[in-house]
Amino acid sequence: MTYMNNIAEAVLTDGKRLPYVIKDNPPRGGMKYTYFAPDRSYVVQFFNDPSVANSPNLSGRLDAIVGKYNPTLSEADGGAIGNSDETAKYFSDKFCWPMAIVRSPEFGIVCPAYPADFFFTENSSALINLNGKDKKSNWFTSKNRNYLDRSELGDFRSMLQMSITLARSIRRMHQAGLAHSDLSNNNVLIDPKSGRSIVIDIDSLVVPGLYPPEVVGTRGYIAPEVLATLGLPFGHPGRKLPSVETDLHALPVLMYEYLFLRHPLIGPKIYSHESAEEDDFLALGSMATFIEHPTDHSNRPDGLRFTIDCLGPALAKLFTRAFVDGLRRPDSRPTAMEWERALVKAWDLLHRCANPACGPQWFILHDTRNPVCPHCGTRVKHGDLLRLRLKSEVRGRPGQWLGAGEVDAYNNMPLFKWHIFSDVFPGEKADRAMQAYVCRYNGQWLLVNHSITGMMSPGGSLVPIGQAVLLKDGVVFKASNGPKGMLIEVAMPAP
């Protein structure tokens, strides 16, 4: 190890050397302490307990995580199977994934540094000093919000965006055959200003069937079956350990917190008068009760106005499965893919509230018969409601169309390939170039063709790029006459 001007060198398993800055009292977490690169582009982390270097499980786990299970590395470069350069680049922004293993001066790992968006600045709070602290999600989803400057808080739209990103990240991780084991507010950093999230502390991932979990989890995010069996010895057949199924409890807990700014299981119900610890243990474990349980209202807070029903039937059903059926039956929990698909459809129904004093600013307008902001009660004005109903052609049955989703349109709203073609999903592989956009011009709604070859008018003629379709109630036209092109039906419901 070489020291010069407080610079040391980490020797990697492949013999490469990386410099890092020695600092007194480096940041220290539950398992590791951290030194930054001279340019702060990466961190070198060593374990608080040096004896972990002798654990074959940890060494094997890290080899697998850095290499063949790595979604931030293309398959050609030794990363996850099926990963292209494009998908690797996409997920490198969604995970703080270990890059390398350090063998000297002691066992450790190298990770990318968190992007600057995920650190508070001196302007983040006028009440307390948060400068340089990382943005753990409980700063934004609890009463801690009251300490933050309004500019840090984002809005409902950015919270929904973070939920989509997190669901997609966990879906990709599960597809790679991994489970996080400690998915929580501590291990997912968020930035509501930009709508970004990033999953951290990847080195404890569970590789099912190969490397078992070494952590239990974090209070409030541990699955009830794990909490309820903590008293059993490790290795006991009844002991439940972190897995993909336990991630599928923690994931909706986090997303519920993002969207509702409260925990789904922590309510007014008292489970034990013996001690606060036992009450908490039962509230989050064997006796956990969803605060929005459809029939058992014993844990429901007073005055609960903004509820899962305000998100529309699809998301309400998933949250009910997660926190009613799934609390007792882990195999009933929705998958990360199910969450991702439902959240993406909800994104297309976002509507901006006309009330400038409305804090969340956006809501999911899932019911055009009652177009009212659930946050503040403001009603959508006449003429501000435009619905595009997307239909896909039934395979093998030309001319027969089925509903494929709806879009709540607003002025200058972009449309993408997944709105134009039925075989495109807005995942990590999707082309995010704008294809068309909706605008209001001289009191009329228009859909302008930005780059679609083959858009058809309601009368059946070609709509050239740069030209527009006049959107009137009941109008039907093809977004594209190419293979898998969608049919768009226009509806202007009266508020």
C-alpha positions as CSV (number, residue, x, y, z in Angstrom):
1,M,0.0,0.0,0.0
2,T,1.4,3.3,-1.1
3,Y,0.7,6.6,0.8
4,M,1.4,10.0,-0.7
5,N,-0.5,13.1,0.2
6,N,-3.1,10.9,1.9
7,I,-3.5,8.8,-1.2
8,A,-3.5,5.0,-0.9
9,E,-3.9,2.3,-3.6
10,A,-6.3,-0.5,-3.6
11,V,-5.1,-3.6,-5.5
12,L,-7.9,-5.4,-7.3
13,T,-8.2,-9.2,-7.9
14,D,-7.0,-8.6,-11.5
15,G,-3.9,-6.8,-10.3
16,K,-5.1,-3.3,-11.3
17,R,-4.5,-0.5,-8.8
18,L,-7.0,2.3,-7.9
19,P,-6.1,5.3,-5.8
20,Y,-8.3,6.5,-3.0
21,V,-8.1,9.2,-0.4
22,I,-7.3,8.3,3.2
23,K,-9.4,10.3,5.7
24,D,-9.8,10.2,9.4
25,N,-13.2,8.9,10.6
26,P,-14.4,7.8,7.1
27,P,-18.2,7.3,6.6
28,R,-19.1,4.0,8.2
29,G,-22.3,2.0,7.9
30,G,-23.5,-1.2,9.5
31,M,-21.1,-3.5,7.5
32,K,-18.5,-1.2,5.7
33,Y,-16.6,2.0,5.8
34,T,-15.8,4.1,2.8
35,Y,-13.0,6.1,1.1
36,F,-13.5,8.2,-2.0
37,A,-11.5,8.3,-5.2
38,P,-9.4,11.5,-5.7
39,D,-12.0,12.7,-8.2
40,R,-14.9,11.2,-6.2
41,S,-16.1,9.1,-9.2
42,Y,-15.9,5.9,-7.2
43,V,-15.6,4.6,-3.6
44,V,-13.4,1.9,-2.1
45,Q,-15.2,0.2,0.8
46,F,-13.7,-2.1,3.4
47,F,-15.6,-4.3,5.9
48,N,-15.9,-3.3,9.5
49,D,-15.2,-6.9,10.4
50,P,-12.0,-8.0,8.6
51,S,-12.7,-11.6,9.2
52,V,-15.4,-11.6,6.5
53,A,-12.5,-11.9,4.0
54,N,-12.3,-15.6,5.1
55,S,-16.0,-16.2,4.2
56,P,-16.2,-18.3,1.1
57,N,-19.9,-17.4,0.8
58,L,-19.1,-13.7,0.7
59,S,-16.2,-14.1,-1.8
60,G,-18.2,-16.3,-4.1
61,R,-21.2,-14.0,-3.8
62,L,-19.2,-10.9,-4.8
63,D,-17.5,-12.7,-7.7
64,A,-21.0,-13.6,-9.0
65,I,-22.4,-10.1,-8.4
66,V,-19.5,-8.2,-10.0
67,G,-19.6,-10.6,-13.0
68,K,-22.2,-12.9,-14.4
69,Y,-25.2,-11.4,-12.5
70,N,-24.3,-7.8,-13.2
71,P,-27.1,-5.9,-15.0
72,T,-24.8,-2.8,-15.4
73,L,-22.3,-4.8,-17.5
74,S,-23.1,-6.2,-21.0
75,E,-23.0,-9.9,-21.5
76,A,-20.1,-9.4,-23.9
77,D,-18.1,-7.8,-21.1
78,G,-18.9,-10.6,-18.7
79,G,-22.1,-9.2,-17.2
80,A,-25.7,-10.6,-17.0
81,I,-26.9,-12.9,-19.7
82,G,-28.9,-11.1,-22.4
83,N,-27.5,-7.7,-21.4
84,S,-26.7,-5.4,-24.3
85,D,-24.5,-2.3,-24.1
86,E,-27.7,-0.2,-24.1
87,T,-29.4,-2.0,-21.3
88,A,-26.2,-2.1,-19.3
89,K,-26.0,1.7,-19.6
90,Y,-29.6,2.1,-18.7
91,F,-29.3,0.1,-15.4
92,S,-25.9,1.6,-14.5
93,D,-27.9,4.7,-13.7
94,K,-30.4,2.8,-11.5
95,F,-28.0,0.7,-9.4
96,C,-24.9,1.5,-7.5
97,W,-23.5,-1.8,-8.5
98,P,-20.0,-3.1,-7.3
99,M,-17.4,-2.7,-10.0
100,A,-14.5,-4.8,-8.6
101,I,-13.2,-6.7,-5.6
102,V,-10.2,-5.4,-3.6
103,R,-7.7,-7.9,-2.3
104,S,-5.2,-5.5,-0.7
105,P,-4.6,-3.7,1.6
106,E,-7.6,-5.8,2.8
107,F,-10.7,-7.4,1.4
108,G,-13.2,-4.9,0.0
109,I,-15.1,-3.7,-3.0
110,V,-15.2,-0.8,-5.4
111,C,-18.5,0.9,-6.3
112,P,-19.4,3.9,-8.4
113,A,-20.0,7.0,-6.2
114,Y,-23.6,8.1,-5.9
115,P,-24.6,10.7,-8.4
116,A,-24.7,14.3,-7.1
117,D,-28.6,14.3,-7.2
118,F,-28.6,11.9,-4.3
119,F,-26.8,14.2,-1.8
120,F,-28.4,17.0,0.0
121,T,-26.8,20.5,-0.4
122,E,-26.5,23.4,2.0
123,N,-29.8,24.8,0.5
124,S,-31.8,21.6,1.2
125,S,-32.9,22.7,4.6
126,A,-33.0,26.0,6.5
127,L,-33.7,24.2,9.7
128,I,-31.0,21.6,10.0
129,N,-27.6,20.9,8.4
130,L,-28.1,18.2,5.8
131,N,-25.2,19.2,3.5
132,G,-23.5,16.1,2.1
133,K,-25.9,13.6,3.6
134,D,-27.4,11.0,1.2
135,K,-31.0,11.1,0.3
136,K,-32.5,8.1,2.1
137,S,-36.2,7.9,1.2
138,N,-37.5,8.4,4.8
139,W,-36.5,12.0,4.5
140,F,-39.3,12.5,2.0
141,T,-42.0,10.0,3.1
142,S,-42.3,10.9,6.8
143,K,-42.6,13.9,9.1
144,N,-38.9,14.6,8.2
145,R,-40.3,16.3,5.1
146,N,-41.1,19.2,7.3
147,Y,-37.3,19.9,7.7
148,L,-36.8,20.1,3.9
149,D,-36.9,23.0,1.5
150,R,-40.0,22.8,-0.7
151,S,-37.8,22.5,-3.8
152,E,-36.6,19.1,-2.5
153,L,-40.0,17.5,-2.3
154,G,-41.0,17.0,-5.9
155,D,-44.6,16.2,-6.6
156,F,-46.9,13.2,-7.0
157,R,-45.7,12.8,-10.6
158,S,-42.1,12.5,-9.6
159,M,-43.0,10.0,-6.8
160,L,-44.8,7.9,-9.4
161,Q,-41.8,8.1,-11.7
162,M,-39.5,6.9,-8.9
163,S,-41.9,4.0,-8.3
164,I,-41.7,2.9,-11.9
165,T,-38.0,3.1,-11.9
166,L,-37.7,1.1,-8.7
167,A,-40.1,-1.6,-9.9
168,R,-38.2,-1.9,-13.1
169,S,-34.8,-2.1,-11.3
170,I,-36.1,-4.9,-9.0
171,R,-37.7,-6.7,-11.9
172,R,-34.4,-6.7,-13.7
173,M,-32.5,-7.9,-10.6
174,H,-35.0,-10.7,-10.1
175,Q,-34.7,-11.7,-13.8
176,A,-31.0,-12.0,-13.2
177,G,-31.7,-14.6,-10.5
178,L,-31.0,-12.3,-7.5
179,A,-32.8,-11.0,-4.5
180,H,-31.7,-7.9,-2.6
181,S,-32.4,-9.2,1.0
182,D,-32.4,-5.7,2.5
183,L,-34.6,-3.6,0.2
184,S,-35.5,-0.6,2.4
185,N,-35.5,3.2,2.8
186,N,-31.8,2.9,3.7
187,N,-30.8,1.1,0.5
188,V,-32.8,3.0,-2.0
189,L,-31.9,6.6,-2.4
190,I,-34.4,8.9,-4.1
191,D,-34.4,12.4,-5.5
192,P,-38.0,13.7,-5.9
193,K,-36.8,16.8,-7.7
194,S,-35.6,14.7,-10.7
195,G,-37.8,11.7,-10.1
196,R,-34.8,9.4,-9.9
197,S,-34.0,6.5,-7.6
198,I,-31.0,4.3,-7.2
199,V,-30.6,0.9,-5.4
200,I,-27.5,0.7,-3.2
201,D,-25.7,-1.8,-0.9
202,I,-25.7,-4.5,-3.6
203,D,-23.0,-6.6,-2.0
204,S,-25.4,-8.5,0.2
205,L,-27.6,-9.8,-2.6
206,V,-29.0,-13.3,-2.3
207,V,-28.2,-15.7,-5.2
208,P,-31.0,-18.3,-4.6
209,G,-29.7,-21.8,-4.4
210,L,-26.1,-20.7,-4.3
211,Y,-25.4,-17.9,-1.7
212,P,-27.8,-17.5,1.2
213,P,-28.7,-14.2,2.8
214,E,-26.4,-12.8,5.5
215,V,-28.7,-9.9,6.6
216,V,-32.3,-10.0,7.9
217,G,-33.4,-6.6,6.7
218,T,-34.6,-3.3,8.1
219,R,-37.5,-2.5,10.4
220,G,-40.6,-1.7,8.5
221,Y,-39.5,-3.5,5.3
222,I,-38.9,-7.0,6.6
223,A,-41.5,-9.4,5.3
224,P,-43.9,-10.6,8.1
225,E,-42.9,-14.2,7.7
226,V,-39.2,-13.4,8.2
227,L,-40.0,-11.3,11.3
228,A,-42.3,-13.9,12.8
229,T,-39.7,-16.7,12.6
230,L,-36.7,-14.7,13.8
231,G,-36.6,-16.7,17.0
232,L,-36.0,-19.9,15.2
233,P,-32.4,-21.1,14.8
234,F,-30.6,-20.4,11.5
235,G,-31.1,-23.5,9.4
236,H,-34.4,-24.5,11.1
237,P,-36.8,-25.6,8.4
238,G,-39.4,-23.2,9.7
239,R,-37.1,-20.2,9.6
240,K,-38.0,-17.8,6.7
241,L,-35.1,-16.0,5.1
242,P,-34.8,-13.1,2.7
243,S,-35.6,-14.0,-0.9
244,V,-37.3,-12.8,-4.0
245,E,-40.7,-13.2,-2.2
246,T,-39.5,-11.0,0.7
247,D,-38.3,-8.3,-1.8
248,L,-41.9,-8.4,-3.2
249,H,-43.1,-7.2,0.3
250,A,-40.5,-4.5,0.7
251,L,-41.0,-3.2,-2.9
252,P,-44.7,-2.2,-2.4
253,V,-43.9,-0.8,1.1
254,L,-41.5,1.6,-0.5
255,M,-43.8,2.5,-3.4
256,Y,-46.7,3.0,-1.0
257,E,-44.6,5.4,1.0
258,Y,-43.6,7.3,-2.1
259,L,-47.2,7.7,-3.3
260,F,-49.0,8.2,0.1
261,L,-46.2,9.5,2.4
262,R,-47.1,6.9,5.1
263,H,-46.3,3.3,6.0
264,P,-48.9,0.7,4.9
265,L,-48.9,-1.2,8.1
266,I,-48.2,1.4,10.8
267,G,-51.6,2.6,12.1
268,P,-53.5,3.3,15.3
269,K,-54.1,-0.4,16.3
270,I,-52.5,-1.6,19.5
271,Y,-51.4,-5.3,19.3
272,S,-49.9,-5.7,22.7
273,H,-50.0,-3.7,26.0
274,E,-47.0,-5.6,27.4
275,S,-44.3,-3.5,25.7
276,A,-43.8,-1.2,22.8
277,E,-41.3,-3.6,21.4
278,E,-43.8,-6.5,21.4
279,D,-46.5,-4.3,19.9
280,D,-44.1,-3.2,17.1
281,F,-43.0,-6.8,16.5
282,L,-46.6,-8.0,16.1
283,A,-47.7,-4.9,14.1
284,L,-45.1,-5.6,11.4
285,G,-45.0,-9.4,11.8
286,S,-47.5,-12.1,12.5
287,M,-50.5,-9.8,13.2
288,A,-49.7,-7.1,10.6
289,T,-52.9,-5.4,9.2
290,F,-53.0,-3.1,6.2
291,I,-54.2,0.3,7.2
292,E,-56.5,0.3,4.1
293,H,-57.8,-3.3,4.6
294,P,-61.1,-3.5,2.8
295,T,-63.0,-5.2,5.6
296,D,-60.9,-4.9,8.7
297,H,-60.8,-1.2,9.7
298,S,-59.1,-1.8,13.1
299,N,-55.8,-0.3,11.9
300,R,-57.3,2.5,9.7
301,P,-56.2,6.0,10.6
302,D,-58.9,8.7,10.9
303,G,-59.5,11.0,8.0
304,L,-57.8,8.8,5.4
305,R,-58.9,10.6,2.2
306,F,-56.2,9.8,-0.4
307,T,-56.3,6.0,-0.7
308,I,-55.3,3.2,-3.0
309,D,-58.7,3.6,-4.8
310,C,-57.5,7.1,-5.9
311,L,-54.9,5.3,-8.1
312,G,-57.4,3.4,-10.1
313,P,-58.6,-0.2,-10.0
314,A,-55.4,-1.9,-11.4
315,L,-53.0,-0.4,-8.7
316,A,-55.6,-0.7,-6.0
317,K,-55.9,-4.4,-6.7
318,L,-52.1,-4.9,-6.6
319,F,-51.7,-3.1,-3.3
320,T,-54.6,-5.2,-1.9
321,R,-52.8,-8.4,-3.1
322,A,-49.6,-7.2,-1.5
323,F,-50.9,-6.1,1.9
324,V,-54.0,-8.3,2.4
325,D,-53.4,-11.6,0.6
326,G,-49.7,-11.3,0.4
327,L,-49.1,-10.6,4.1
328,R,-50.0,-14.2,5.0
329,R,-49.3,-15.9,1.6
330,P,-46.0,-14.7,0.1
331,D,-46.8,-16.5,-3.2
332,S,-49.8,-14.1,-3.7
333,R,-47.6,-11.0,-3.8
334,P,-47.5,-9.2,-7.2
335,T,-44.2,-9.5,-9.1
336,A,-42.1,-6.6,-9.9
337,M,-43.1,-6.9,-13.5
338,E,-46.8,-6.7,-12.6
339,W,-46.0,-3.5,-10.6
340,E,-44.0,-2.0,-13.5
341,R,-46.8,-2.6,-16.1
342,A,-49.6,-1.2,-13.9
343,L,-47.5,1.8,-12.9
344,V,-46.7,2.6,-16.5
345,K,-50.4,2.5,-17.4
346,A,-51.1,4.8,-14.5
347,W,-48.5,7.2,-15.7
348,D,-50.4,7.6,-18.9
349,L,-53.4,8.8,-16.9
350,L,-51.6,11.5,-15.0
351,H,-53.5,14.8,-14.9
352,R,-52.2,18.2,-13.7
353,C,-54.3,19.8,-11.0
354,A,-55.5,23.3,-12.0
355,N,-55.2,24.5,-8.4
356,P,-51.8,26.2,-8.0
357,A,-52.0,25.6,-4.2
358,C,-52.3,21.8,-4.6
359,G,-49.2,20.4,-3.1
360,P,-49.0,17.1,-5.1
361,Q,-49.9,19.0,-8.3
362,W,-50.7,15.8,-10.2
363,F,-53.2,12.9,-9.8
364,I,-54.2,9.8,-11.7
365,L,-57.4,10.6,-13.5
366,H,-58.7,7.0,-13.8
367,D,-62.5,7.9,-13.7
368,T,-63.6,10.5,-16.2
369,R,-67.1,10.4,-14.7
370,N,-65.8,12.0,-11.6
371,P,-62.7,14.0,-12.7
372,V,-61.7,15.5,-9.4
373,C,-58.3,15.9,-7.8
374,P,-58.2,13.6,-4.8
375,H,-55.6,15.7,-3.1
376,C,-57.5,19.1,-3.0
377,G,-60.9,18.5,-4.5
378,T,-60.5,20.7,-7.5
379,R,-62.7,19.6,-10.4
380,V,-61.4,19.4,-14.0
381,K,-62.8,22.2,-16.1
382,H,-64.8,21.7,-19.2
383,G,-62.6,21.4,-22.3
384,D,-59.6,20.2,-20.2
385,L,-60.4,16.6,-20.5
386,L,-59.1,14.7,-23.5
387,R,-58.8,10.9,-23.7
388,L,-57.0,8.8,-26.3
389,R,-58.1,5.2,-26.2
390,L,-55.5,2.9,-27.6
391,K,-56.6,-0.3,-29.4
392,S,-54.5,-3.2,-30.8
393,E,-55.5,-5.5,-33.6
394,V,-56.4,-9.0,-32.6
395,R,-53.8,-11.4,-34.0
396,G,-55.1,-13.4,-36.9
397,R,-58.3,-11.3,-37.0
398,P,-57.8,-8.3,-39.2
399,G,-60.1,-5.4,-38.4
400,Q,-60.9,-6.6,-34.9
401,W,-59.5,-4.4,-32.2
402,L,-59.1,-4.7,-28.4
403,G,-58.4,-2.1,-25.8
404,A,-54.7,-1.6,-25.1
405,G,-54.7,1.3,-22.7
406,E,-55.7,4.9,-22.3
407,V,-53.9,8.2,-22.3
408,D,-55.0,11.3,-20.5
409,A,-53.8,14.0,-22.9
410,Y,-52.7,17.5,-22.1
411,N,-51.1,20.4,-23.9
412,N,-47.7,19.6,-25.3
413,M,-47.9,16.0,-24.1
414,P,-45.5,13.7,-26.1
415,L,-46.4,10.2,-27.4
416,F,-43.8,7.5,-27.8
417,K,-43.5,4.3,-29.7
418,W,-45.4,2.3,-27.0
419,H,-48.4,4.6,-27.7
420,I,-48.1,3.9,-31.5
421,F,-47.2,0.2,-31.7
422,S,-48.8,-2.6,-29.7
423,D,-45.6,-4.7,-29.5
424,V,-43.5,-2.0,-27.8
425,F,-43.2,-1.8,-24.0
426,P,-41.7,1.2,-22.3
427,G,-39.0,-0.8,-20.5
428,E,-35.2,-0.3,-20.5
429,K,-35.0,-1.3,-24.2
430,A,-37.6,1.1,-25.5
431,D,-36.8,3.9,-27.9
432,R,-37.6,7.1,-26.0
433,A,-37.6,9.4,-29.0
434,M,-40.9,11.4,-29.3
435,Q,-43.1,10.2,-32.1
436,A,-46.0,12.7,-31.9
437,Y,-47.4,15.3,-29.5
438,V,-50.8,16.7,-28.5
439,C,-51.3,20.4,-28.4
440,R,-54.0,23.0,-28.2
441,Y,-54.1,25.6,-31.0
442,N,-56.8,28.2,-31.4
443,G,-59.1,26.4,-29.0
444,Q,-58.8,23.0,-30.7
445,W,-56.9,19.9,-29.8
446,L,-54.4,18.6,-32.4
447,L,-52.1,15.5,-32.6
448,V,-49.0,16.5,-34.5
449,N,-47.1,13.8,-36.3
450,H,-43.5,14.4,-35.3
451,S,-41.7,11.4,-36.8
452,I,-44.2,8.6,-37.6
453,T,-44.2,7.0,-41.1
454,G,-47.7,5.9,-41.9
455,M,-50.0,7.9,-39.6
456,M,-53.5,7.9,-41.1
457,S,-56.2,10.6,-40.8
458,P,-59.8,9.7,-39.8
459,G,-60.7,9.8,-43.5
460,G,-58.0,7.3,-44.4
461,S,-55.4,9.6,-46.0
462,L,-51.7,9.8,-45.0
463,V,-50.7,12.4,-42.4
464,P,-47.2,13.6,-43.4
465,I,-44.6,14.3,-40.7
466,G,-45.2,17.8,-39.5
467,Q,-48.9,17.7,-40.1
468,A,-51.7,17.1,-37.6
469,V,-54.9,15.3,-36.9
470,L,-57.8,17.3,-35.5
471,L,-58.9,15.6,-32.3
472,K,-62.7,15.6,-31.9
473,D,-64.9,13.5,-29.7
474,G,-65.5,10.1,-31.4
475,V,-62.8,10.5,-34.0
476,V,-60.9,7.2,-34.8
477,F,-57.6,6.9,-36.8
478,K,-54.6,4.7,-37.1
479,A,-51.5,5.9,-35.3
480,S,-49.5,3.9,-37.9
481,N,-50.5,1.7,-40.8
482,G,-47.4,-0.4,-40.2
483,P,-47.3,-3.8,-38.5
484,K,-48.7,-3.6,-34.9
485,G,-49.8,0.0,-35.5
486,M,-52.4,1.1,-32.9
487,L,-55.9,2.5,-33.5
488,I,-56.6,5.7,-31.5
489,E,-60.1,6.6,-30.5
490,V,-60.7,10.2,-29.2
491,A,-63.0,10.8,-26.3
492,M,-63.8,14.2,-24.7
493,P,-65.9,13.3,-21.6
494,A,-67.9,16.1,-20.1
495,P,-66.6,16.9,-16.5
